[in-house]
C-alpha cells in the first residue's frame, strides 16, 4: 500500500523496474478470510 499526497512520486515507486503498472485507489482494505485471520493469529502468537 502506498500513501500518496497527489503530486510527489512516492519513494516506494522509485525502486520499481521500468514498465507499466496499474495503481488503484483503495478506500478500505478488503476483509480477511477466516484462514487468513487464523494464519495471522498464529504468526502473532509465534512472535510472543
C-alpha positions as CSV (number, residue, x, y, z in Angstrom):
1,X,0.0,0.0,0.0
2,X,1.3,3.4,-0.9
3,X,0.2,6.7,0.6
4,X,0.3,9.5,-1.9
5,X,0.0,13.2,-1.5
6,X,-1.3,13.6,-5.0
7,X,1.7,15.3,-6.6
8,X,5.1,13.8,-5.5
9,X,6.1,10.3,-6.7
10,X,6.1,8.1,-3.6
11,X,9.5,6.7,-2.6
12,X,8.1,3.1,-2.8
13,X,7.7,3.6,-6.6
14,X,11.3,4.7,-7.1
15,X,12.7,1.1,-6.7
16,X,10.3,-0.5,-9.2
17,X,11.8,-1.6,-12.5
18,X,10.7,0.3,-15.7
19,X,7.4,-0.9,-17.0
20,X,3.7,-0.4,-16.9
21,X,1.8,-0.6,-13.6
22,X,-1.8,-0.3,-12.5
23,X,-2.4,1.8,-9.4
24,X,-5.9,1.5,-7.9
25,X,-7.3,3.7,-5.2
26,X,-8.4,1.8,-2.1
27,X,-10.8,3.4,0.4
28,X,-10.9,0.5,2.7
29,X,-8.8,-2.7,2.9
30,X,-10.7,-5.9,2.0
31,X,-11.6,-8.2,4.9
32,X,-9.6,-11.3,5.6
33,X,-10.8,-14.8,5.1
34,X,-11.1,-17.0,8.2
35,X,-8.0,-18.9,7.1
36,X,-6.0,-15.6,6.7
37,X,-7.2,-14.4,10.0
38,X,-6.2,-17.6,11.7
39,X,-2.8,-17.5,10.0
40,X,-2.1,-14.0,11.3
41,X,-3.2,-15.0,14.8
42,X,-0.7,-18.0,14.6
43,X,2.1,-15.7,13.4
44,X,1.4,-13.2,16.2
45,X,1.4,-16.0,18.8
46,X,4.7,-17.3,17.5
47,X,6.3,-13.9,17.9
48,X,5.4,-13.9,21.6
